[in-house]
Each structure stands twice: as C-alpha cells, then as structure tokens.
Amino acid sequence: MSRMYPVARIRTAEATLLAAQTGPDQLMREAAKAVARTATAMLDRLSAPEPARVLLLVGSGGNGGDALYAGSCLLRRGLRVDALPLGPARHEGGARAFLDAGGTFLDAAPEEVGERLAWTYHLAIDGISGLGGRPGLTGPAAWLADDLAHSGVPVLSIDTPSGLPADAGRPPAPREVTYRGARRTVPGFITAHVTLAFGGLRGVHGTSDACGQVLCADIALPNAPSLATVLDEGPHALCAPFLYRAVPPHHALSALPEHILPVAALPLLTEELEPAGEDDKYSSGVVGILAGSAAYPGAGLLAASAAVRATPSMVRYAGSEHRSIVAALPEVVATPDAAMAGRVQAWVVGPGRGTGEEAVAELDHVLSRPEPVLCDADALTLLARREDLRRRLLGRAPYSTVLTPHSGEFARLRRGMGMGEGDGPRWEQAREVAEALRCVVLLKGRFTSIAGEATVVTIDAGHSWAATPGSGDVLSGLLGAWLARMPHQPHRAAVIATHLHAVAARIAAETPYGPAPVSASRIAEAVSGATAQELRRYRAARGPWG
C-alpha cells in the first residue's frame, strides 16, 4: 500500500465493494472500526486519563458518517464522545448509531467550541470533508480549524485533512474570517497529527505535511476482495506513483493497531558498500565535481564534501577553486578545468558555477560526453534559457541525465520549454518534464518527487531540517557519487541519494535536547552516519547468513 491513487480510481474501487454490501453502510462501518482503533492507539500514546474525551468534527458526507460510526465504537469502549455538526445535514445511519451508543451532538457554535478545545478534549477526529471536499474550509469551520491547530489537541483526519484537495494536495490560499467582531487570516484546512487512508494512498499524502503521520488500513467485506486488492488490479496501478518516508515523524505511533500500516520506509540498499578485497580507489565509480566559483566557493566544497563521504572511490574536482578544495579536502584530486580532470563515471555540474559564456561552454562539453550527468542550480538556469543546450541534452542517451531543481528552478525550466505553469500534482509535473527531456527529474522539497523512464517515486523526508542554504549542493555531491557507482541506474541512484540526504539532515539536526536548525556542512558530515544507518537496516533484513 505504497502507491498513490487519484480520487477517480478510489471511487471506482469503492463502488466494487459497495456493490457487494449485504447491509446498509457495511463498508463505512468497516472503515469506522479502523478509525476507532487508530484513535484508541493515539490516546494510549498520550496516556490520556480515563475516560478520555473525544470530539468528532462531522461533515455532511461519507467522512462525517465514518466519524459518527467511529464515535459509536469509542463510546462502547467507555470513552466520552461529542459530535460537532459542520454541514447542512447529518449522515442518517451514522447519527443513529452514534446516538444509540450514548453520544451527544453539540449545539454550540463551532467558534465557541474552539475556545475551549484545549481544556475539554484529548483527541479530535476530523470527518468534515473527504475525497470530494472542495479546497479550503470557510466560515466557522475555518475558524475552528485554526483554533484546533493552536490548541495542542491531537487530530486524526479520515482520508485527508479537511480543506486540502485529495489529488493535488496544494493548500488553498489563506482566508479572512470574522467572529464576534474579531478578524483572523487562517489557512483554511485542518492540520492533522495522523491521517488514516483506506486501501491505498491519495495524492495529498505525498504533497502536504499537514497530513502528519500517514497510516493506511485495508478494508474488505465477506466474500469480496479488499479495497487494496481492487486498487492494485489492472494496468492503471502500474502508473501510480510510489510514496515512501525517509524518517518517521517525532510524534509517530510506534504501536500500531493490527492491519493498519504506516507509509513504508524505502527498500533501499541491496548490497554491502565495503570495498571487496580486490577493489581499489576506482572500483566504486569516480565522480567529477564541476561546482563552485570565485563568487560561490562554498558550493564546490559542500558538493565535494558530500561526495567524499558517500563513496570509497576517488572524487575529482575541476574549477578555479581547486586549491582551496584540496586544502579543505586533501582526499580530492583537483584540477583547474574539466579537460584536465581525468576519467570519471559521472559528472556533477552547476552549483555555484555561474551562467556566463564559460559556464555555457562547460555545460555543453559535459553534455556531449557519454557519462551520466547531474545538472543542478546554474546548469538548470542555462537549460531553461538556452534551447541549444536542451537540444544537446536530448541528444544524449535517454535518461542518462539527472536534473535536480527546486520549485523555482523547475518553474523556470517549464517556462523555458514552453510548458507553462503546471496545475497538477508535483510528481505529474516532474513526469511531464522527464518525458519531454528524456531525463530523470528530481523535484526537490520536503516531498521530493523523482520521475524516471517508467516510475515516479515520491519521498517524504519526514522533516524539513534540510531547508537550509547549501543543502542542495550536498545532495548534488551525494547523488553524483551514487550516479558514478551505478551509472546505468540513474533513477535508482537518485532515489537512494534523496533518502540518504533526508536521513543525514535529521542526524545532523539532532542535539542532546532534540532536533534544532542545522547547516549544510553538518548535513555533509552526517552522510557517512546516514549510510551506516541504512546498511544496518539492510543487514538486519538480510539475516545473519545472507
């Protein structure tokens, strides 16, 4: 259950199960049981007093029904549960079950409930809107969502945090709401601590950190296939992008209810990285770093630092700052320019390199070579500006080039290609550019989407500590080393490097008191530790005799 499916596919799969129902709301009741089990696990983690008190935020649609049926389950377990209607109607079957179990519908205004959240409730269950909900909550619901975000009360969202579009996940524009003469500008969506999906993941789970920890429960009816099984049937499933998580969130549920799974960690390393007895300094692939300049010497140093720590093989550096690079990293073999660099298995070009004619000639030269090439930063700017360089890129072996833009660079590249502003999910936009340029596109961010020839993988870093100057230069050097190690698998190299970069950033952020802001140089230093952590996981999975 690591694939993300569009809402239309989810609806079609649900229809198959709904047709197999032998009683009213049978499938909804199954989903509600999973919601109740997850809510109980969250309360257990909080060590909430007994009886804990839960607030249901109830919309008019199916998510409201899910919440009400879940509330009836919690009531039967001895919890105190209130329901706050946030729509023009109530789900009839869910409301009846909730009242029969002893639940209470609140008649107070949502804004009044928001004022006392922190002193009244131990958990809130968000069932305002689901897959079909419009982007952005309005009025009292938007005010309440803002109060909830600042209350400290943990939130469990069903399917998606209300107010976020389920497919694209792009947050709505902030909106102004008024209550008792006071005005606030609010985000207009719920920020969840845990989001529970069913059968498979939705696009929002690979786009927004407002989902918190994403869990997935499969649901089924007697004598019918499960929702996950139906979703995975047919050729459409092969096109669905994957979502993995690099680092669990700090508030993650460690003891999960049965049959409820977190977003999986990536099945990453499949071999040892220790050199074999007959290996030498060239055996794991030599990377050439064309980064940094007199104006931006740090970019070259950060990229080379990461590459040195990522590989047992040689790292070559070429550029005007070659002497300062060797002074800081004596392991690096440095020369004034690429023509003197010697043989490599992959190139990194662009970070801090400049966009003048000399940089144009260098990029053109590197793109004319047969080795895999990673283009970042200034190299991406040149590709966005110059059609001749894009033609040179298109003349290379398909998918032997890796582009690593952040959002701004990506938008400029699309405009330069005449593609305009994309409005689809990030991974779909990355796939479009990858197909147009026949290259691997690594669209950076908290959620990094890596589009290759046949597969798109999105990696949720699990944190945002890597959002610091120079972090992208570290990723370039790290990925360049892996590209040299596996020059015929650039997409896999990009996925591995993205994961290791996220783990390294989290290691670098750790202090005796918890995580704190971190610098790019410390992320580079942590690359070895991140690699060792993943090797330990690989060895544990392999077993003692593997």
C-alpha positions as CSV (number, residue, x, y, z in Angstrom):
1,M,0.0,0.0,0.0
2,S,2.7,2.5,-1.0
3,R,1.1,3.7,-4.2
4,M,-0.9,7.0,-4.6
5,Y,-4.2,6.7,-6.5
6,P,-6.3,9.5,-7.9
7,V,-9.7,10.1,-6.4
8,A,-11.4,8.8,-9.5
9,R,-9.7,5.4,-9.2
10,I,-10.5,5.3,-5.4
11,R,-14.2,5.9,-6.2
12,T,-14.3,3.2,-8.9
13,A,-12.7,0.7,-6.5
14,E,-15.0,1.6,-3.7
15,A,-18.0,1.1,-6.0
16,T,-16.9,-2.5,-6.5
17,L,-17.1,-3.1,-2.7
18,L,-20.3,-1.1,-2.2
19,A,-22.0,-3.4,-4.7
20,A,-21.0,-6.4,-2.5
21,Q,-22.7,-5.0,0.6
22,T,-25.3,-7.1,2.3
23,G,-26.4,-4.4,4.7
24,P,-26.6,-0.6,5.0
25,D,-23.3,1.2,5.5
26,Q,-21.5,-2.1,5.8
27,L,-18.3,-0.8,4.2
28,M,-18.5,2.5,6.1
29,R,-18.7,0.6,9.4
30,E,-15.6,-1.4,8.5
31,A,-13.7,1.9,7.9
32,A,-15.0,3.3,11.1
33,K,-13.6,0.4,13.1
34,A,-10.2,1.2,11.8
35,V,-10.7,4.9,12.7
36,A,-11.7,3.9,16.2
37,R,-8.7,1.5,16.6
38,T,-6.3,4.3,15.4
39,A,-8.0,6.8,17.8
40,T,-7.5,4.4,20.7
41,A,-3.8,4.0,19.8
42,M,-3.3,7.7,19.8
43,L,-5.0,8.1,23.2
44,D,-2.9,5.3,24.5
45,R,0.3,7.0,23.3
46,L,-0.9,10.2,25.1
47,S,-1.6,8.3,28.3
48,A,-4.9,10.2,28.3
49,P,-6.9,9.9,31.5
50,E,-9.9,7.7,31.6
51,P,-12.5,8.3,30.4
52,A,-10.8,10.2,27.6
53,R,-12.9,12.8,25.8
54,V,-13.1,12.9,22.0
55,L,-14.6,15.5,19.7
56,L,-15.9,14.5,16.3
57,L,-15.9,17.2,13.6
58,V,-18.8,15.9,11.4
59,G,-19.5,17.0,7.9
60,S,-22.5,16.0,5.8
61,G,-20.9,13.4,3.6
62,G,-19.3,10.0,3.9
63,N,-16.4,11.2,6.1
64,G,-19.0,12.5,8.6
65,G,-20.6,9.1,8.6
66,D,-17.2,7.4,9.2
67,A,-16.6,9.7,12.1
68,L,-20.0,9.1,13.7
69,Y,-19.7,5.3,13.3
70,A,-16.2,5.5,14.8
71,G,-17.6,7.6,17.7
72,S,-20.2,4.9,18.4
73,C,-17.3,2.3,18.6
74,L,-15.4,4.6,21.0
75,L,-18.5,5.1,23.2
76,R,-18.9,1.4,23.6
77,R,-15.3,1.3,24.8
78,G,-16.1,3.6,27.6
79,L,-14.9,6.9,26.1
80,R,-16.8,10.2,26.2
81,V,-17.6,11.4,22.7
82,D,-19.2,14.6,21.5
83,A,-20.0,15.4,17.8
84,L,-20.0,18.9,16.3
85,P,-22.0,19.2,13.1
86,L,-20.2,21.2,10.5
87,G,-22.5,20.7,7.5
88,P,-26.1,21.3,6.5
89,A,-27.0,17.6,7.2
90,R,-26.0,14.6,9.2
91,H,-25.3,11.1,7.9
92,E,-28.5,9.3,8.9
93,G,-27.2,5.9,9.7
94,G,-24.1,7.2,11.4
95,A,-26.1,9.7,13.5
96,R,-28.5,7.0,14.6
97,A,-25.7,4.7,15.7
98,F,-23.9,7.5,17.5
99,L,-27.0,8.5,19.5
100,D,-27.9,4.9,20.2
101,A,-24.4,4.4,21.8
102,G,-25.0,7.4,24.0
103,G,-23.2,10.1,22.1
104,T,-24.0,13.9,22.2
105,F,-24.4,16.3,19.4
106,L,-23.2,19.8,20.4
107,D,-25.5,22.7,19.6
108,A,-22.8,25.4,20.4
109,A,-21.3,27.5,17.6
110,P,-18.0,26.0,16.2
111,E,-16.2,29.1,17.3
112,E,-17.3,28.7,20.9
113,V,-16.2,25.0,20.9
114,G,-12.8,26.2,19.5
115,E,-12.3,28.5,22.5
116,R,-12.4,25.6,25.0
117,L,-10.8,22.8,22.9
118,A,-7.5,22.7,24.9
119,W,-9.4,22.3,28.3
120,T,-12.1,19.9,27.2
121,Y,-10.8,17.3,24.7
122,H,-7.9,14.8,24.4
123,L,-8.4,14.0,20.7
124,A,-10.3,15.4,17.7
125,I,-11.4,13.3,14.8
126,D,-11.7,15.2,11.5
127,G,-14.6,14.0,9.4
128,I,-15.6,17.3,7.9
129,S,-14.9,16.6,4.3
130,G,-13.2,13.7,2.4
131,L,-12.1,12.9,-1.1
132,G,-14.8,15.1,-2.7
133,G,-14.3,18.1,-0.5
134,R,-13.6,21.5,-2.0
135,P,-10.2,23.1,-1.3
136,G,-10.4,25.4,1.7
137,L,-12.7,25.5,4.7
138,T,-14.8,28.6,5.1
139,G,-16.6,30.4,7.9
140,P,-16.9,28.8,11.3
141,A,-15.2,25.6,10.1
142,A,-12.1,27.6,9.1
143,W,-12.0,29.5,12.4
144,L,-12.3,26.2,14.3
145,A,-9.5,24.6,12.3
146,D,-7.3,27.5,13.2
147,D,-8.2,27.1,16.9
148,L,-7.6,23.4,16.7
149,A,-4.1,23.9,15.2
150,H,-3.1,26.1,18.1
151,S,-4.8,24.1,20.9
152,G,-2.4,21.2,21.3
153,V,-5.2,18.7,20.9
154,P,-4.0,15.9,18.6
155,V,-6.1,15.4,15.4
156,L,-6.9,12.2,13.5
157,S,-8.1,13.0,9.9
158,I,-10.1,10.5,7.9
159,D,-8.8,10.0,4.4
160,T,-7.4,13.6,4.0
161,P,-7.1,16.7,6.3
162,S,-10.3,18.6,5.5
163,G,-9.8,21.7,3.3
164,L,-6.9,20.1,1.3
165,P,-7.7,18.7,-2.2
166,A,-7.2,15.0,-2.2
167,D,-5.5,14.7,-5.5
168,A,-3.1,17.6,-5.8
169,G,-2.8,18.4,-2.1
170,R,-2.0,22.0,-2.8
171,P,-3.1,24.2,0.1
172,P,-5.7,26.8,-0.5
173,A,-4.9,30.5,-0.2
174,P,-5.3,31.8,3.3
175,R,-8.7,33.4,4.0
176,E,-10.0,36.0,6.4
177,V,-12.8,35.0,8.8
178,T,-14.7,37.0,11.4
179,Y,-16.2,36.1,14.7
180,R,-17.7,38.4,17.3
181,G,-16.1,41.4,15.5
182,A,-12.6,39.8,15.6
183,R,-10.9,39.1,12.3
184,R,-8.3,36.4,11.6
185,T,-6.4,35.3,8.5
186,V,-6.5,31.5,8.7
187,P,-5.1,28.7,6.5
188,G,-8.5,27.1,5.8
189,F,-7.5,23.5,6.4
190,I,-7.0,21.0,9.2
191,T,-3.5,20.2,10.3
192,A,-3.5,16.6,11.4
193,H,-1.2,14.6,13.6
194,V,-2.3,11.4,12.0
195,T,-4.2,10.8,8.7
196,L,-5.8,7.4,8.1
197,A,-6.4,6.3,4.5
198,F,-8.1,3.2,3.2
199,G,-6.9,0.7,0.7
200,G,-4.2,2.9,-0.8
201,L,-2.7,6.4,-0.6
202,R,-4.1,9.6,-2.1
203,G,-2.1,12.4,-3.7
204,V,-2.3,14.7,-0.7
205,H,-0.3,12.2,1.3
206,G,2.7,12.8,-0.9
207,T,2.3,16.6,-1.0
208,S,1.4,18.1,2.3
209,D,3.0,17.7,5.8
210,A,-0.4,18.7,7.2
211,C,-1.3,15.0,7.0
212,G,1.1,14.3,9.8
213,Q,1.8,10.5,10.1
214,V,0.0,8.8,7.3
215,L,-1.4,5.4,8.0
216,C,-3.3,3.0,5.7
217,A,-5.9,0.4,6.6
218,D,-7.2,-2.1,4.1
219,I,-11.0,-2.8,4.3
220,A,-13.0,-5.6,3.0
221,L,-16.4,-7.3,3.1
222,P,-17.1,-11.1,3.4
223,N,-16.7,-12.9,0.1
224,A,-15.3,-9.8,-1.6
225,P,-11.8,-8.6,-2.5
226,S,-10.3,-6.0,-0.2
227,L,-10.1,-2.3,-1.3
228,A,-6.3,-2.6,-1.7
229,T,-6.7,-5.6,-4.0
230,V,-9.2,-3.9,-6.2
231,L,-7.0,-0.8,-6.4
232,D,-4.0,-2.9,-7.5
233,E,-5.8,-4.6,-10.3
234,G,-5.4,-3.6,-13.9
235,P,-2.7,-1.7,-15.8
236,H,-3.6,1.7,-14.2
237,A,-1.9,0.5,-11.0
238,L,1.5,0.3,-12.7
239,C,1.3,4.0,-13.5
240,A,0.5,5.1,-9.9
241,P,3.4,6.8,-8.2
242,F,5.0,5.4,-5.1
243,L,5.3,7.2,-1.8
244,Y,7.9,6.3,0.8
245,R,9.0,8.0,4.0
246,A,12.7,8.5,5.0
247,V,12.3,9.5,8.7
248,P,9.3,8.8,10.9
249,P,7.7,11.9,12.4
250,H,8.7,12.6,16.0
251,H,5.2,12.0,17.2
252,A,4.7,8.8,15.3
253,L,2.6,6.0,16.6
254,S,5.1,3.1,17.3
255,A,2.5,0.6,18.4
256,L,0.0,0.4,15.5
257,P,-3.3,-1.5,15.6
258,E,-3.4,-4.7,13.6
259,H,-3.8,-4.3,9.9
260,I,-3.0,-0.6,10.0
261,L,0.3,0.3,8.3
262,P,2.4,3.4,8.1
263,V,3.9,4.8,4.9
264,A,6.7,2.3,4.2
265,A,10.4,3.1,4.5
266,L,12.1,2.7,1.2
267,P,13.6,-0.8,0.4
268,L,16.9,0.9,-0.1
269,L,20.3,-0.8,-0.1
270,T,20.6,-4.3,-1.6
271,E,24.3,-4.8,-1.2
272,E,27.3,-4.0,1.1
273,L,29.2,-0.9,0.4
274,E,32.5,-2.0,1.9
275,P,35.1,-2.5,-0.9
276,A,36.0,-6.1,-1.7
277,G,39.5,-7.4,-1.2
278,E,40.5,-6.8,-4.8
279,D,38.8,-3.3,-5.1
280,D,40.8,-0.1,-5.4
281,K,40.1,3.7,-5.4
282,Y,38.4,3.5,-8.7
283,S,36.2,0.4,-8.2
284,S,33.0,2.2,-6.9
285,G,33.0,4.8,-9.6
286,V,34.7,8.2,-9.7
287,V,32.6,11.3,-9.8
288,G,33.7,14.6,-11.3
289,I,32.5,17.8,-9.5
290,L,32.1,20.9,-11.6
291,A,30.7,23.2,-8.9
292,G,31.7,26.5,-7.1
293,S,33.5,29.5,-8.4
294,A,35.3,32.5,-7.1
295,A,32.0,34.1,-6.3
296,Y,30.5,31.0,-4.7
297,P,33.4,28.8,-3.5
298,G,31.2,27.1,-0.8
299,A,29.1,25.3,-3.4
300,G,32.0,23.3,-4.7
301,L,33.2,22.5,-1.2
302,L,29.8,21.3,0.0
303,A,29.3,19.1,-3.1
304,A,32.8,17.6,-2.8
305,S,32.4,17.1,0.9
306,A,29.2,15.0,0.4
307,A,30.7,13.0,-2.4
308,V,33.8,12.1,-0.4
309,R,31.6,10.8,2.5
310,A,29.3,8.9,0.1
311,T,31.8,6.8,-1.7
312,P,35.1,4.8,-1.0
313,S,36.2,5.8,-4.5
314,M,38.1,8.9,-5.7
315,V,36.4,12.3,-6.1
316,R,37.7,14.6,-8.7
317,Y,37.1,18.4,-8.7
318,A,37.6,20.8,-11.5
319,G,37.5,24.5,-11.3
320,S,39.2,27.8,-10.3
321,E,38.8,26.9,-6.6
322,H,40.8,23.6,-6.9
323,R,43.5,24.7,-4.5
324,S,41.1,25.7,-1.7
325,I,39.1,22.5,-2.2
326,V,42.2,20.4,-1.7
327,A,43.2,22.4,1.3
328,A,39.9,21.6,2.9
329,L,39.6,18.0,1.5
330,P,43.0,16.5,0.8
331,E,41.3,13.3,-0.4
332,V,40.1,15.1,-3.5
333,V,42.0,15.1,-6.8
334,A,41.6,18.6,-8.1
335,T,42.4,20.3,-11.4
336,P,41.8,23.8,-12.9
337,D,39.3,22.6,-15.5
338,A,37.2,19.6,-16.7
339,A,39.5,18.9,-19.7
340,M,42.3,18.1,-17.2
341,A,40.2,16.1,-14.7
342,G,40.8,12.6,-16.0
343,R,38.4,9.8,-16.3
344,V,35.2,9.7,-14.3
345,Q,32.0,7.6,-14.3
346,A,29.6,10.6,-13.7
347,W,29.6,14.4,-13.6
348,V,28.0,16.9,-11.3
349,V,27.7,20.4,-12.9
350,G,26.1,23.6,-11.9
351,P,26.1,24.5,-8.2
352,G,27.6,28.0,-7.8
353,R,29.2,27.7,-11.2
354,G,27.7,30.9,-12.8
355,T,25.8,31.4,-16.0
356,G,28.4,33.2,-18.2
357,E,29.8,32.0,-21.5
358,E,32.4,29.9,-19.8
359,A,29.7,28.1,-17.9
360,V,27.8,27.6,-21.1
361,A,30.8,26.1,-22.8
362,E,31.5,23.8,-19.9
363,L,27.9,22.5,-19.7
364,D,27.8,22.0,-23.5
365,H,31.1,20.0,-23.2
366,V,29.8,17.8,-20.3
367,L,26.5,17.1,-22.0
368,S,28.4,15.9,-25.1
369,R,30.2,13.3,-23.1
370,P,28.9,9.7,-22.6
371,E,29.0,9.6,-18.8
372,P,25.8,10.3,-16.7
373,V,25.4,13.9,-15.8
374,L,23.7,15.6,-12.9
375,C,22.6,19.2,-13.6
376,D,21.8,21.5,-10.7
377,A,21.4,25.2,-9.9
378,D,23.2,27.3,-12.5
379,A,23.2,24.5,-15.0
380,L,19.4,24.3,-14.7
381,T,19.2,28.1,-15.3
382,L,21.2,27.6,-18.5
383,L,19.0,24.8,-19.7
384,A,15.9,26.9,-19.0
385,R,17.4,29.8,-21.1
386,R,19.0,28.1,-24.0
387,E,17.3,25.8,-26.5
388,D,20.7,24.7,-27.9
389,L,21.6,23.2,-24.6
390,R,18.3,21.4,-24.3
391,R,18.9,20.0,-27.8
392,R,22.3,18.8,-26.6
393,L,20.6,17.2,-23.7
394,L,18.0,15.5,-25.9
395,G,20.9,14.1,-28.0
396,R,22.3,12.2,-25.0
397,A,21.4,8.6,-24.2
398,P,17.8,8.6,-22.8
399,Y,17.5,9.1,-19.0
400,S,21.3,9.3,-18.5
401,T,20.9,12.9,-17.2
402,V,19.5,13.8,-13.8
403,L,18.0,17.3,-13.2
404,T,17.6,18.3,-9.6
405,P,15.5,21.5,-9.5
406,H,13.9,23.2,-6.5
407,S,10.4,24.6,-7.2
408,G,11.6,28.0,-8.6
409,E,14.1,26.4,-10.9
410,F,11.5,23.9,-12.0
411,A,9.0,26.6,-12.9
412,R,11.7,28.5,-14.9
413,L,12.6,25.3,-16.7
414,R,9.0,24.6,-17.6
415,R,8.6,28.1,-18.9
416,G,11.7,27.9,-20.9
417,M,10.4,24.7,-22.5
418,G,7.1,26.4,-23.3
419,M,5.2,24.1,-20.9
420,G,3.7,26.9,-18.8
421,E,2.7,26.7,-15.2
422,G,1.6,23.2,-14.3
423,D,-1.5,22.8,-12.1
424,G,-1.3,19.0,-11.5
425,P,0.4,17.2,-8.6
426,R,4.2,17.8,-8.4
427,W,5.0,14.2,-9.4
428,E,2.9,14.5,-12.5
429,Q,4.6,17.8,-13.5
430,A,8.0,16.1,-12.9
431,R,6.9,13.2,-15.1
432,E,5.9,15.6,-17.9
433,V,9.4,17.2,-17.9
434,A,11.2,13.9,-17.6
435,E,9.3,12.6,-20.7
436,A,9.9,15.8,-22.7
437,L,13.6,15.9,-22.0
438,R,14.2,12.1,-21.7
439,C,15.9,12.5,-18.4
440,V,15.4,11.8,-14.7
441,V,13.8,14.7,-12.9
442,L,14.3,15.1,-9.1
443,L,11.9,17.8,-8.0
444,K,13.3,18.8,-4.5
445,G,11.3,19.7,-1.4
446,R,10.0,18.2,1.8
447,F,8.3,15.8,-0.6
448,T,10.8,15.1,-3.3
449,S,9.4,13.5,-6.5
450,I,11.8,11.5,-8.7
451,A,10.5,10.8,-12.2
452,G,12.3,8.3,-14.4
453,E,11.5,6.5,-17.6
454,A,8.8,4.3,-16.1
455,T,8.4,5.0,-12.5
456,V,7.8,8.0,-10.2
457,V,8.8,7.8,-6.5
458,T,8.0,10.5,-4.0
459,I,10.0,10.5,-0.8
460,D,8.6,12.3,2.3
461,A,11.7,13.3,4.2
462,G,9.7,13.2,7.4
463,H,11.1,16.6,8.4
464,S,12.2,19.9,7.0
465,W,15.6,20.4,8.6
466,A,17.2,20.2,5.1
467,A,15.6,23.6,4.1
468,T,18.9,25.5,4.7
469,P,21.3,27.2,2.3
470,G,23.7,24.8,0.6
471,S,21.7,21.7,1.3
472,G,21.1,21.2,-2.4
473,D,24.8,21.3,-3.1
474,V,25.2,18.5,-0.6
475,L,22.6,16.5,-2.4
476,S,24.3,17.1,-5.7
477,G,27.6,15.7,-4.4
478,L,25.9,12.8,-2.7
479,L,23.9,11.9,-5.7
480,G,26.8,12.4,-8.0
481,A,28.8,9.7,-6.1
482,W,25.9,7.3,-6.3
483,L,25.5,8.1,-10.0
484,A,29.1,7.1,-10.5
485,R,28.6,4.0,-8.5
486,M,25.6,2.9,-10.6
487,P,25.9,4.8,-13.9
488,H,23.3,2.6,-15.7
489,Q,20.7,3.1,-13.0
490,P,20.3,6.9,-12.6
491,H,16.7,6.8,-11.3
492,R,17.6,4.3,-8.6
493,A,20.7,6.3,-7.7
494,A,18.6,9.4,-7.4
495,V,16.1,7.7,-5.1
496,I,18.9,6.3,-2.8
497,A,20.6,9.7,-2.6
498,T,17.4,11.5,-1.8
499,H,16.7,9.1,1.0
500,L,20.2,9.3,2.4
501,H,20.1,13.1,2.3
502,A,16.9,13.2,4.3
503,V,18.4,10.8,6.9
504,A,21.7,12.8,7.1
505,A,19.8,16.0,7.6
506,R,17.9,14.5,10.5
507,I,21.0,13.1,12.1
508,A,22.8,16.5,11.7
509,A,19.9,18.3,13.3
510,E,20.0,16.1,16.5
511,T,21.2,17.7,19.7
512,P,21.2,16.3,23.3
513,Y,18.0,18.4,23.7
514,G,16.2,17.3,20.5
515,P,16.4,18.5,16.8
516,A,17.4,22.0,16.0
517,P,18.3,24.1,12.9
518,V,21.3,22.7,11.1
519,S,23.8,23.9,8.5
520,A,24.6,22.3,5.1
521,S,28.2,21.5,6.2
522,R,26.9,19.4,9.1
523,I,24.5,17.6,6.7
524,A,27.5,16.7,4.6
525,E,29.4,15.4,7.6
526,A,26.4,13.2,8.5
527,V,26.3,11.4,5.2
528,S,28.5,8.6,6.5
529,G,26.3,8.1,9.5
530,A,23.2,8.0,7.4
531,T,24.8,5.4,5.1
532,A,25.8,3.3,8.1
533,Q,22.2,3.5,9.5
534,E,20.8,2.2,6.2
535,L,23.4,-0.5,6.0
536,R,22.4,-1.7,9.4
537,R,18.8,-1.9,8.3
538,Y,19.9,-3.9,5.2
539,R,22.0,-6.3,7.3
540,A,19.1,-6.8,9.7
541,A,16.8,-7.7,6.8
542,R,19.3,-9.9,5.2
543,G,19.8,-12.0,8.3
544,P,23.0,-13.5,9.8
545,W,23.9,-15.7,6.8
546,G,22.7,-13.5,3.9
